[in-house]
């Protein structure tokens, strides 16, 4: 199928945003009770990291969702998609995306209040009391943020996995891949945040192994997916019309004399040699470089800031290539009508 930049940008960037939100929600659930120690400095640094993280996630998710509107024929009617949530994964994705904003906004507001407003207006305020007052809100908001982020990416993946005429999409690897890569890219952004805010450095011993693990798992998953793409059964025009057992079947006359919408959108072809090259770039830049830099940062923590930014640029570049291949290598069964082979 023909890759569209707006959809590629949407799935990659919004996926990274939801992955970041997911990690922040888990971080709150696991470490919030441990934060307040001593003079409250840990609480301030942690809420600073949380505020920046939620803000960055908001920018990623929002820019991705806005870019998806450019793929619609009439963006002004996008609101109508929300009414089909009973049967449409696209509609469910939209509903989940909107609902996930609510816990993110509540958590961001609470963190901003503790991090900025209280110290500015009441320098001598007891942060411990505010800590315990916000604990129920943080706990509930974190659960909703984790669930909402997971559900939104899950729905996005099923938009493609439910399309039976595209064989390479209609399998479990697509859903697992979307979830895994969202977590991986979200972790890359989280690593950059820890290089900016010292409040997250104590959690690098958990974050860096996560980056290594998701990078390795992502590379293995993509290798298996690409093997599925290459080695799967190929269908022909004869198979489509039930005459494949009689031998080679071809069209006496082409259905159209020039390109139409279906051949333009569904008939994109990518040369095998270009596909192999792009796959290697994706594996090296998207997964290999971030994994190696994360391992190096575990041994040499003082270079972690530079490594975080290098990992982000290399990793996101590789994932953009991966997502471009995801669309470019997909073949729709409708192209059998025009005499093309369907793998």
N, C-alpha and C positions, 0 to 999 in steps of 0.2 A: 504494500500500500504506500501511497505517497506520504512521506513524512511532512508534517506541518509544524512549523516552528512554535506557534502559539500553544499547541497541545504538548509538544516536547517540553517547552519552558514550564508549562503548568504542572505537568506530572513530576518533573524533577524538582522544581523550586518549592512547590507546595508540599511535596513529599518530604523534603528536607525540613520545612517548617513544622510539619506535624511530627516528624521524628524528633526534632528538638523539643517540642512541647511534651511529647511522650516521656523523654528523658528527664525533663524538669519535674514532671509530675511524679515520676518514680523517685527522683532525688528528694523531693519533699516528703514523700511517704516513708522513705528509709532513714533520712538523716535529720528531719526537722526536730525531733526530740533531743538530738545531741548538740544542737547549735548553740544554745544559750549557756555559756560558760564564762566565768570571770566577770569582766567589766562590760560585757555586752558587745565587744568589738566583733566577735565572730558572728553575732546576729546581724550587725550592720553590713558586714562584708557579704554574708550569705544573701541577704535581701537585695543587695546591690547586684549580685550575680543573677538572682532570680528576676529582678526587674529588667535588666538588660536582655536576659534570655527570652523572657516573654515578649519583650518589644521586638527583638530580632525575629522571633517566630511569627509575630503578627505581620511584620513586613514581608517575610517570605510567603506565608500563606495568602495574604491579601494580594500581593503582586501576581502570584500564580493563579488565583481565582479570577482576577481581572483579565489576565492574558487569555484565559480560556474563553472569554466572551467574544474575542476577535474571531474565533472559529465558527461562531454562529452566524447564520444568514442575517438575522435581525436581533442584535444583542438586546434591544429594548424589550423584547418579549421573553427574555431569559427567566423572568419570574414565574412563567407558566410551567416550567419544568418541575417546580416544587410540588405540583398537584398530583403527580403520577408516582408517588413514592411507594404505592402498593405493588407496582409491577416493573418499575424502571430503576435500574441501578444508578443511572445518572441522576435521577430525582432524589434517590436516597443519599447519594453523595452530597448533593446540594443541601439537603436538610441537615445531615450530620455536620457539614462544614459550618453552617450558620450556628448550630447549637453549640459547637465546640468553642466558639468565640466567647460564650457566656462565662464559663469557669476561667478562661484565660484572662478576661477583663477583670473579674473579681479578684483573682490572685495578683494581677499586676497592680490593681488599686490598693490592695492591702500592703503589698511590698513597698510601693511608692510612699504610702502613708507612714510606714515605720522608718523607711530609709531616709526620707527627705522632710516630710512635714513635721513630724514629732521632734527630731533634733533641731530643726530650724526655729520652731515656735516655742518649744520647751526644752532647752538644753539640759536641764537637770531632771528630765522625766525618767521614771523607772521603766526601763525597757523590758525588764522581766515580766512586769504585769501585763504589758502590751503583748508580749510573747504568748502568754497563756490565754489571753483573750482571743488572739487570732488563731490559736491552734485548731479549734473545731472547723473554722472556715477553711484553713489551709488543708486540712485532712479531706473534707468533702470535695473542695475544689480540685484537689489533686486527683482524686479518684475519677471525677467527671472528665478532667482534662486527659488523663491516660486513656479512658474508655473512648472519649470522643475522637481523639487523634487516631487511635487504632481503627475505629469504625469508619472514619472518613477514608483512610488509605485502603481499607478493605473494600469499601464500595467502589473506589476508583479502579482498583484492580479487576473487580468483577464486571465493570463496564466492558472490558476487553475479553475477559475469560469466558463470558457467557455467549460470545459470538461463535456459534458452531461452524459457520462456513469458513472461518479462518482457523485452520487446523493447528497452527503453531501457537495460537492464543488460547484455544479451548483445552487447557490442561492446568494442573495444580501448580506447576512451576511459575506461572505468571503471577498468581496471588502471593505465593511465598516470596518471589523476587521483589514485588512492589513493597511488601512489608519490610523485608530485609534491607533493601537499599534505602528506604526512608529512615530506618534506624541508623544505618551507616552514615548517610549524609548528615543527619541530625547530630550524630556524635562528632562529626568533623566541625560543625559550627559550634558545638558546645566546647570543643577543645580550643577554638579561637577565643571564645568568651573567657575561658579560664586564663588565657594569656593576657587578657585585658584587665580582668578583675581578680585580685588575689583571693577573693572569697572562695574560689573553686579549686585552688591548687591542692588542697588536702584530699580532693576526690579524684585526682589524676590517677591514682593507683587503681581505681576502678574503671575510669574512662578509657585510658590507653589500652588496657587489655581488651576492652569491648571493641575498640576500633580495629585492633588486630584480628579479633575473632570474627567480626562481621565482614571484614575485608576478605579473609580467607574463605569464609562461607559463601560470600557473594561471588568470588571467582570460581569456586567449585560449582555453584548453582548455574552460573552463566555457561560454563563449559558443558555441563550436562544439557542445558537448554539448547545451545548451539548444535550439539550432537543430535538432539531430537529434531532440530530444524533440517539438518543435512541428511540424516539417515531415514527420515520418515517416508512412508509410502507416497508415491506420486500418482496423481489421477490425471486422466486424459479426457479429451472430448468424447471418445468412445465410451469411457466409463460413465460419463455424465448422462449420456443418452441410452445406455444399456446395450451398446453394440461392441463393447470392448473385446468380447470373446471372438468376434469375427475377424479381428486383425486391426491394422491401423485404420483409423477413421479420421478424415479431414473434412474441412468445409469446402463445398463446391464454390461458394461465393461468400465473401466476407459480409457480416451483418451491416457494416457501415463503411462508407468510403473515406471517412475522416474521424479523428478522435472525438469521442463524446465524453460525457461526465464520468461514466463508469470506467472507461479505459484510462481516463486521466487520473482518477482518484485510486482505483483498484489495480491498475496495470503497471505500477511503478516497478522497474527492474533494476537490480543491483548486481553488477558483475561479481562473480565468485572471488576473483583476485582482489578486488577492492574490499569485499566483505572480510576476507581473511586478514588483510592489513589493518582494517579498522578494529577488528576483534582483538588483535594483539595490542594495539594502542590502548584500547579500553582496559585490558587486563593489567598492563604495566602502569599506566597513569592512574586509572580509576581505583585499582586495588593494591597493586604492588608497592607503589611509592608511599601511599599513606600508611600501609602496614609496616614498612621498613622504617619510616620516620617515627612512627609511634614506638617501635621497639628501641630505636636509638634514643628517644627521649626518656625512656625508662632508665637507661644507663647513664645518660648525660642530661639531667633535668634542666640545666641552665640554658640549653639550646632549644627548649621546648617551645618558646614563643615563635621563633623563626620556623621551626618544624611544623607548628600548627597552621601557619599561613600557607606554607608550601603544600602541605597535605590537603588543605581546603581547595586551592586552585587546581592541583593535579587531580584530586579525587572528583571534584565537580566536573572538570573537563572530561574525564573518563566516563562519568555517568551520563553526561549529555550525549556522548558518542554511543553508549549502550542503548539509550532510549531512542536515538535516531535509528539504530539498527533494528530495534524492536519493531518499529513501524515499517522500515524499508524492506525487511526480509519477510514480512507477512504477505501471504498470497490469498486472495479471496476466491472462493469457488466460482463466483460469477464469471471470472475470466475464462473458464472452460468453454463458455459459449462463444468466445472469440478465438478459440483454438490454442490458447496458452496452456502450459502444463501447470498443475497445482501441486506444490510440495507440502 
